[in-house]
Each structure stands twice: as C-alpha cells, then as structure tokens.
C-alpha cells in the first residue's frame, strides 16, 4: 500500500481521466482481438491481415494532428466529448458489416475519432499538473488503464470464442459510460491569453528547433514498432502453439494488466530518480528481450516470462515517454505535442503489421522475434548516446 500512496493528492481531474481510461480499457475488446477476428472470422491470410492493420494504424496520424490543433484552439473537453461520441457511433455501425471487409471502413473511422480524443486527454492532464507530480499523474492514468485492460482482456477472449459480434457491442457500451463520466466530472482550465502581436509558431518549427527531439521520436517509433507485435505476432504465436489460442492470448493480456498494476507503482518509485531518457533506454532492452525469448521456446511458461519482460518495457515507455514529451512542450502547444504520441504509434504500428506480416508468412515467427530483439537494443543504444551527449553540452533536451 505504501507504493500506491504516492498517488494520493493528485488533481481531481487526473482521477476522473484515469477512471475514464480504465473504463475504456475494460471494454476495449475489438482492436486487441482484431488479428484473430480477421484471420478466424473473415479468413484472411497473415499478410492480408498485416495490410489491413497497416491501413487502420495509419489513420491516427491525421486524426491526431487535427485533434491537437482543435484542442489548443477550442478547448480540451469540447473536443473529447464530440470526437468520442462520433467514435462510439462508428463502433456500433460495425455490427452491420461484421462478416464482410466493409467493416474496415467504420473501424477506420472509429480509429480516426479516437485519435482526435487522445491529444486533448493528455493535454488536460498536463494542464492540471506540475513537473513535480506529472510523472506520477501519467503513471496513475496508465495504471488504471491497465487495471481495466487486465479484466477486459480475459473477458474479450471468452467473447471472441462465444460470439465475436459481441466484441463491438461491449466496446461501444463501455465507451458510452466513459463519455458520460467525462461530461459530468472533468474540468477544464481557462486557456492562457494569446499574444495577438506575435505570429504563432507551428508544431513543425518547434520540433526543428530541438533536433535531438526528432531522434527521440524516431526511437519511440521503433519501440511502437516492437510493441505492435502484442496485437499482431503474439496472437498468431498463441494460435500456432495452442489449440485454445484466443483464450491463451486473452490470459496473456490479463497477465500483462495484472503485472502493470503491481509493477507500475514499484517502477515509478524506483525509476523517478533517473533521467527520462535513461528509463526509456531500459525500455528498449526489456522490449527486445521480452519478445526475443520466444525465439527459443513457445511453451506457456516462456510466454509468461516474455510477458513480464515486455510489460516492464511498456510501463517505462508509457510513463516516461509521455512525461518527457509533455515536459518539453510549450504551454501553447501542449495538445499538439501530445498529438505526437498517436503519430508515433500510428507509424510504428502500421509499419510493424505490414513488415511483420510479410516476414512471418515467408520466414516464420522466429525471424520476427529476432528482428524485434535487434530493434530494441538499437533503440536503447541511441537513447543512451543522446543522454550522455547532454553532459557534453551538445544540443539535446533537458
């Protein structure tokens, strides 16, 4: 309980948004099981599934950029409410296409509107926090996100086995509950007055003022490429290794959520003393080793060890990667800086599904795990180099 006490006295809106994320994650049935849905229900091949997931993964890029601009211009809460409402409508409309490829259209639109929401959500957390409690706040939101996922993932595995159509209904209803929660309880701070005499600097110009940030973003993209295997190669591996692959995959998702619940406060308390780049560099090592161990065995015990390792990488990336981007963001561009995260995940995830779909079909899953191991170690090496150059007074971020 001492570990969880570090989350006391956070701003009330942080608690509201954390609970909202938890509710949404509990009902996030569709996308974690989309690989299995496309291959099992629609009968698509690995490479066709990879192409479909690539299409869906690219959609958050324009949505996130638009969401960041809208949130900085019109306010965070307003964008969250309207975009989330549209996302829910798209999710329910998937029921009309549940056994045809036409389902990819409303799914893609759902992904677009959800990506508009995320920058507003992250910016709202940043608005309500200070540097001293921002890391703990992002950690708490991430913690509740995974508490919801730990319970929802196992349920999703059984729903997938029982009636795949229910995945869309459950996801839509829980999203609606989360939306009502935000409407009633989330508060928005007044925006700082804009200086009319100064021309507003674009997001791109801010980024190019800080060259090292571009390299950090590249590494985060590599990490999202690696993490993409959780929803692509990992369910294929469980399907290949076990007769009840969907349920095993659901159990791994629940284990991941349980590990996050216990490891997030422990890692937050232990790693807060270190620089964000050091923590993110360690994430690369754990990502690489986590998936790399599957090269040697696909027993259920090795899957569990693998989940432990890549979960540590996930926690470090989500806690300190989000905090890093939020800390370096100018106040006038917070939502737009937070829009970078879905772009990173969109590019990394889309390339991951496309590349790994081809590799897995031609060379098998062992080649996927080998490639992922190398990428994790490469990303870790790059971030360590950036961190040490900071001490040589080279142009890097704080």
C-alpha positions as CSV (number, residue, x, y, z in Angstrom):
1,X,0.0,0.0,0.0
2,X,3.0,2.3,0.5
3,X,3.7,2.1,-3.2
4,X,0.2,3.2,-4.0
5,X,0.3,6.1,-1.5
6,X,2.4,8.0,-4.0
7,X,-0.8,8.6,-6.0
8,X,-2.5,10.5,-3.2
9,X,-3.3,14.2,-3.6
10,X,-3.3,14.3,-7.4
11,X,-5.6,16.8,-9.1
12,X,-9.3,15.7,-9.2
13,X,-9.4,15.8,-13.0
14,X,-6.5,13.4,-13.1
15,X,-8.5,10.9,-11.1
16,X,-11.5,11.5,-13.4
17,X,-9.5,10.9,-16.6
18,X,-7.7,7.9,-15.1
19,X,-11.0,6.3,-14.2
20,X,-12.3,7.1,-17.7
21,X,-9.3,5.4,-19.3
22,X,-9.9,2.4,-17.0
23,X,-13.5,2.1,-18.2
24,X,-12.5,2.4,-21.8
25,X,-9.7,-0.2,-21.5
26,X,-12.0,-2.6,-19.8
27,X,-14.3,-2.6,-22.8
28,X,-11.6,-2.3,-25.4
29,X,-12.5,-5.7,-27.0
30,X,-12.2,-5.0,-30.7
31,X,-8.7,-3.9,-31.5
32,X,-6.8,-6.4,-29.3
33,X,-8.6,-9.2,-30.9
34,X,-8.7,-7.8,-34.4
35,X,-5.9,-10.0,-35.8
36,X,-7.8,-13.1,-34.6
37,X,-11.1,-11.7,-35.9
38,X,-9.7,-11.1,-39.4
39,X,-7.9,-14.4,-39.7
40,X,-10.6,-16.6,-38.0
41,X,-13.9,-15.0,-38.8
42,X,-13.1,-13.4,-42.2
43,X,-10.4,-16.0,-43.2
44,X,-7.7,-13.5,-44.2
45,X,-4.1,-14.6,-44.5
46,X,-1.3,-13.2,-42.3
47,X,-0.1,-10.8,-45.0
48,X,-3.6,-9.6,-45.8
49,X,-4.3,-9.1,-42.1
50,X,-1.0,-7.1,-41.8
51,X,-2.1,-4.9,-44.7
52,X,-5.5,-4.3,-43.1
53,X,-3.9,-3.4,-39.8
54,X,-1.5,-1.1,-41.6
55,X,-4.4,0.8,-43.1
56,X,-6.1,1.1,-39.7
57,X,-2.8,2.0,-37.9
58,X,-2.1,4.9,-40.3
59,X,-5.4,6.6,-39.7
60,X,-4.5,8.1,-36.3
61,X,-1.8,10.2,-37.9
62,X,-4.1,12.9,-39.5
63,X,-6.6,12.4,-36.7
64,X,-4.1,13.1,-34.0
65,X,-2.7,16.2,-35.7
66,X,-6.2,17.6,-36.2
67,X,-7.1,16.7,-32.6
68,X,-4.0,18.6,-31.2
69,X,-4.9,21.7,-33.2
70,X,-8.6,21.6,-32.3
71,X,-7.7,21.1,-28.6
72,X,-5.3,24.0,-28.5
73,X,-7.7,26.2,-30.4
74,X,-11.2,25.3,-29.0
75,X,-10.5,23.6,-25.7
76,X,-9.8,20.1,-24.5
77,X,-13.1,18.9,-23.1
78,X,-15.2,20.0,-26.0
79,X,-13.0,18.0,-28.4
80,X,-13.1,14.9,-26.2
81,X,-16.9,14.9,-26.0
82,X,-17.7,15.4,-29.7
83,X,-15.0,13.2,-31.1
84,X,-15.7,10.4,-28.6
85,X,-19.4,10.5,-29.5
86,X,-18.6,10.0,-33.2
87,X,-16.2,7.2,-32.3
88,X,-19.0,5.3,-30.5
89,X,-21.4,5.7,-33.4
90,X,-18.8,4.3,-35.8
91,X,-18.2,1.3,-33.4
92,X,-21.9,0.4,-33.3
93,X,-22.2,0.7,-37.1
94,X,-19.6,-2.1,-37.4
95,X,-22.4,-4.5,-36.5
96,X,-23.9,-4.1,-40.0
97,X,-20.6,-5.3,-41.6
98,X,-19.5,-7.9,-39.0
99,X,-18.8,-10.6,-41.6
100,X,-17.5,-8.6,-44.5
101,X,-14.4,-6.5,-45.3
102,X,-16.7,-3.4,-45.3
103,X,-16.3,-3.5,-41.6
104,X,-12.9,-1.9,-42.0
105,X,-14.5,1.4,-43.1
106,X,-16.4,2.2,-39.8
107,X,-13.4,0.6,-37.8
108,X,-11.1,3.1,-39.6
109,X,-13.4,6.0,-38.8
110,X,-13.6,4.9,-35.2
111,X,-9.8,4.9,-35.0
112,X,-9.8,8.4,-36.6
113,X,-12.1,9.9,-34.0
114,X,-10.4,8.1,-31.1
115,X,-7.1,9.6,-32.3
116,X,-8.7,13.1,-32.1
117,X,-9.5,12.5,-28.5
118,X,-6.1,11.4,-27.2
119,X,-4.1,14.7,-27.5
120,X,-6.9,16.5,-25.6
121,X,-6.9,13.9,-22.9
122,X,-3.1,14.1,-22.4
123,X,-3.0,17.9,-22.6
124,X,-5.8,18.1,-20.0
125,X,-3.7,16.0,-17.6
126,X,-0.6,18.3,-18.3
127,X,-2.7,21.4,-17.7
128,X,-3.8,20.2,-14.2
129,X,-0.3,19.0,-13.1
130,X,3.1,20.5,-12.4
131,X,6.6,19.0,-13.1
132,X,6.8,17.5,-9.5
133,X,3.6,15.4,-9.9
134,X,3.3,15.0,-13.7
135,X,5.2,11.7,-13.8
136,X,3.1,10.2,-11.0
137,X,-0.1,11.5,-12.8
138,X,0.7,9.9,-16.1
139,X,1.8,6.8,-14.2
140,X,-1.6,6.7,-12.4
141,X,-3.6,7.1,-15.6
142,X,-1.6,4.4,-17.2
143,X,-2.1,2.2,-14.1
144,X,-5.9,2.4,-14.2
145,X,-5.8,2.0,-18.0
146,X,-4.2,-1.4,-17.4
147,X,-6.4,-2.4,-14.5
148,X,-9.3,-2.1,-16.9
149,X,-7.4,-4.0,-19.6
150,X,-6.5,-6.8,-17.2
151,X,-10.1,-7.6,-16.5
152,X,-11.4,-6.8,-20.0
153,X,-8.8,-8.8,-21.9
154,X,-9.7,-12.2,-20.4
155,X,-13.4,-11.4,-20.9
156,X,-12.6,-10.5,-24.5
157,X,-11.0,-13.9,-25.1
158,X,-14.2,-15.7,-24.0
159,X,-16.4,-13.3,-26.0
160,X,-14.3,-14.0,-29.1
161,X,-14.8,-17.7,-28.6
162,X,-18.5,-17.4,-27.8
163,X,-19.8,-14.7,-30.2
164,X,-17.4,-12.3,-32.0
165,X,-20.2,-9.9,-32.7
166,X,-20.5,-9.1,-29.0
167,X,-17.0,-7.5,-29.1
168,X,-18.4,-4.4,-30.9
169,X,-21.4,-4.1,-28.6
170,X,-19.3,-4.4,-25.4
171,X,-16.7,-1.9,-26.7
172,X,-19.4,0.6,-27.7
173,X,-21.3,0.5,-24.4
174,X,-18.3,0.9,-22.1
175,X,-17.1,3.8,-24.3
176,X,-20.5,5.5,-23.8
177,X,-20.2,5.1,-20.0
178,X,-16.7,6.7,-20.1
179,X,-18.0,9.6,-22.2
180,X,-20.8,10.3,-19.7
181,X,-18.2,10.3,-16.9
182,X,-16.1,12.9,-18.7
183,X,-19.1,15.1,-19.4
184,X,-20.2,15.2,-15.8
185,X,-16.9,15.4,-13.9
186,X,-13.9,16.5,-16.0
187,X,-12.9,20.2,-15.5
188,X,-11.1,22.4,-18.0
189,X,-8.8,25.2,-17.0
190,X,-9.1,28.5,-18.8
191,X,-6.7,28.9,-21.7
192,X,-3.8,31.4,-21.4
193,X,-4.4,34.6,-23.3
194,X,-2.8,34.7,-26.7
195,X,-0.5,37.4,-27.8
196,X,-2.0,39.0,-30.9
197,X,1.2,40.7,-31.9
198,X,3.1,37.5,-32.3
199,X,2.6,35.1,-35.1
200,X,2.0,31.6,-33.7
201,X,4.9,29.2,-34.2
202,X,3.9,25.9,-35.9
203,X,4.5,22.5,-34.3
204,X,7.0,21.6,-37.1
205,X,9.0,24.7,-36.3
206,X,9.1,23.9,-32.6
207,X,10.3,20.4,-33.4
208,X,13.1,21.6,-35.7
209,X,14.3,24.0,-33.0
210,X,15.1,20.9,-30.9
211,X,16.9,18.4,-33.3
212,X,17.5,15.8,-30.6
213,X,13.7,15.5,-30.1
214,X,13.4,14.3,-33.6
215,X,15.8,11.5,-32.8
216,X,14.0,10.6,-29.6
217,X,10.7,10.5,-31.6
218,X,12.4,8.1,-34.1
219,X,13.4,5.8,-31.2
220,X,9.9,5.9,-29.7
221,X,8.6,4.9,-33.2
222,X,11.0,1.9,-33.1
223,X,9.5,1.0,-29.8
224,X,6.0,1.3,-31.1
225,X,7.0,-1.0,-34.0
226,X,8.2,-3.5,-31.4
227,X,5.1,-3.2,-29.3
228,X,2.9,-3.7,-32.4
229,X,3.7,-7.4,-32.0
230,X,1.4,-7.6,-29.0
231,X,-1.6,-7.3,-31.3
232,X,-0.1,-8.9,-34.4
233,X,2.6,-11.6,-34.0
234,X,1.8,-12.5,-30.4
235,X,-1.8,-13.7,-31.1
236,X,-0.5,-15.6,-34.2
237,X,2.1,-17.3,-32.0
238,X,-0.5,-18.4,-29.4
239,X,-2.8,-19.6,-32.3
240,X,0.1,-21.6,-33.7
241,X,1.3,-23.0,-30.3
242,X,-2.1,-23.8,-28.6
243,X,-5.4,-25.2,-29.6
244,X,-7.2,-22.6,-27.5
245,X,-5.1,-19.7,-28.8
246,X,-7.6,-17.0,-28.4
247,X,-8.1,-17.8,-24.7
248,X,-4.4,-18.1,-24.1
249,X,-3.9,-14.7,-25.8
250,X,-6.7,-13.2,-23.6
251,X,-4.9,-14.7,-20.5
252,X,-1.6,-13.1,-21.5
253,X,-3.4,-9.8,-21.9
254,X,-4.8,-10.2,-18.4
255,X,-1.4,-11.1,-17.0
256,X,0.0,-8.0,-18.6
257,X,-2.7,-5.9,-16.9
258,X,-2.0,-7.5,-13.5
259,X,1.7,-7.0,-13.9
260,X,1.2,-3.4,-14.7
261,X,-1.0,-2.9,-11.6
262,X,1.8,-4.2,-9.3
263,X,4.9,-3.1,-11.3
264,X,3.9,0.5,-12.3
265,X,4.0,2.0,-8.7
266,X,7.2,0.0,-8.0
267,X,8.9,1.1,-11.1
268,X,7.7,4.7,-10.7
269,X,9.0,4.9,-7.2
270,X,12.3,3.3,-8.1
271,X,13.0,5.0,-11.5
272,X,11.8,8.5,-10.8
273,X,15.3,9.4,-9.6
274,X,16.7,8.7,-13.0
275,X,16.6,10.8,-16.2
276,X,13.6,10.1,-18.5
277,X,15.9,9.1,-21.4
278,X,17.7,6.5,-19.2
279,X,14.4,5.0,-18.3
280,X,13.2,4.9,-21.9
281,X,16.6,3.3,-22.9
282,X,16.0,0.5,-20.4
283,X,12.6,0.0,-22.0
284,X,14.3,-0.9,-25.3
285,X,16.3,-3.6,-23.6
286,X,13.2,-5.1,-21.9
287,X,11.2,-4.9,-25.1
288,X,13.9,-6.7,-27.1
289,X,14.5,-9.4,-24.5
290,X,10.8,-9.8,-23.9
291,X,10.0,-10.8,-27.4
292,X,13.4,-12.3,-28.1
293,X,13.0,-15.1,-25.6
294,X,10.2,-16.5,-27.9
295,X,13.0,-17.4,-30.4
296,X,13.9,-20.4,-28.2
297,X,10.6,-21.7,-27.0
298,X,6.9,-21.3,-27.2
299,X,5.9,-23.1,-24.1
300,X,3.3,-21.4,-21.9
301,X,5.9,-20.7,-19.2
302,X,8.1,-18.9,-21.8
303,X,5.1,-16.8,-22.9
304,X,4.6,-15.7,-19.3
305,X,8.3,-14.8,-18.9
306,X,8.1,-12.9,-22.2
307,X,5.0,-11.0,-21.0
308,X,6.8,-10.0,-17.8
309,X,9.8,-8.6,-19.7
310,X,7.9,-6.7,-22.4
311,X,5.5,-5.4,-19.8
312,X,8.4,-3.7,-18.0
313,X,9.4,-2.1,-21.3
314,X,5.8,-1.0,-21.9
315,X,5.5,0.6,-18.4
316,X,8.8,2.6,-18.8
317,X,7.9,3.8,-22.2
318,X,4.3,4.9,-21.4
319,X,5.2,6.5,-18.1
320,X,8.5,8.3,-19.0
321,X,7.9,8.8,-22.8
322,X,4.6,10.6,-22.2
323,X,6.1,12.6,-19.4
324,X,9.1,13.6,-21.5
325,X,7.1,14.9,-24.4
326,X,4.7,16.8,-22.0
327,X,7.6,18.4,-20.1
328,X,9.3,19.8,-23.2
329,X,6.1,21.1,-24.8
330,X,5.4,24.9,-24.8
331,X,2.2,25.7,-23.0
332,X,0.5,27.0,-26.1
333,X,1.3,23.7,-28.0
334,X,0.6,21.1,-25.3
335,X,-2.1,19.2,-27.2
336,X,-0.1,19.4,-30.4
337,X,2.9,17.9,-28.7
338,X,0.7,15.2,-27.2
339,X,-0.6,14.5,-30.7
340,X,2.9,13.2,-31.4
341,X,2.3,10.0,-29.4
342,X,-0.5,8.6,-31.6
343,X,1.5,9.6,-34.6
344,X,4.4,7.6,-33.3
345,X,2.2,4.6,-32.5
346,X,0.4,5.0,-35.9
347,X,3.6,5.0,-37.9
348,X,5.3,2.3,-35.8
349,X,2.2,0.1,-35.6
350,X,1.4,0.4,-39.3
351,X,4.9,-0.4,-40.4
352,X,5.0,-3.2,-37.9
353,X,1.9,-5.0,-39.2
354,X,3.0,-4.6,-42.8
355,X,6.6,-5.7,-42.4
356,X,6.0,-8.5,-39.9
357,X,3.0,-9.8,-41.9
358,X,5.4,-10.5,-44.8
359,X,8.3,-11.7,-42.7
360,X,6.1,-14.1,-40.7
361,X,4.5,-15.5,-43.8
362,X,7.8,-16.1,-45.6
363,X,10.3,-16.8,-42.8
364,X,8.2,-17.7,-39.7
365,X,7.7,-16.1,-36.3
366,X,11.3,-16.8,-35.1
367,X,12.5,-14.3,-37.7
368,X,10.0,-11.8,-36.3
369,X,11.3,-12.2,-32.8
370,X,15.0,-12.0,-33.9
371,X,14.3,-8.7,-35.8
372,X,12.4,-7.3,-32.8
373,X,15.3,-8.1,-30.4
374,X,17.8,-6.2,-32.6
375,X,15.5,-3.2,-32.9
376,X,15.0,-3.0,-29.1
377,X,18.8,-3.0,-28.4
378,X,19.3,-0.4,-31.2
379,X,16.8,2.0,-29.7
380,X,18.3,1.6,-26.3
381,X,21.8,2.4,-27.7
382,X,20.6,5.6,-29.4
383,X,18.8,7.0,-26.3
384,X,21.9,6.3,-24.1
385,X,24.0,8.2,-26.6
386,X,21.6,11.2,-26.6
387,X,21.7,11.2,-22.8
388,X,25.5,11.1,-22.5
389,X,25.9,13.8,-25.1
390,X,23.7,16.0,-22.9
391,X,26.6,16.1,-20.4
392,X,29.0,17.2,-23.2
393,X,26.8,20.4,-23.7
394,X,25.6,19.2,-27.1
395,X,22.2,20.4,-28.2
396,X,19.9,17.9,-26.5
397,X,16.8,18.3,-24.5
398,X,16.8,18.6,-20.7
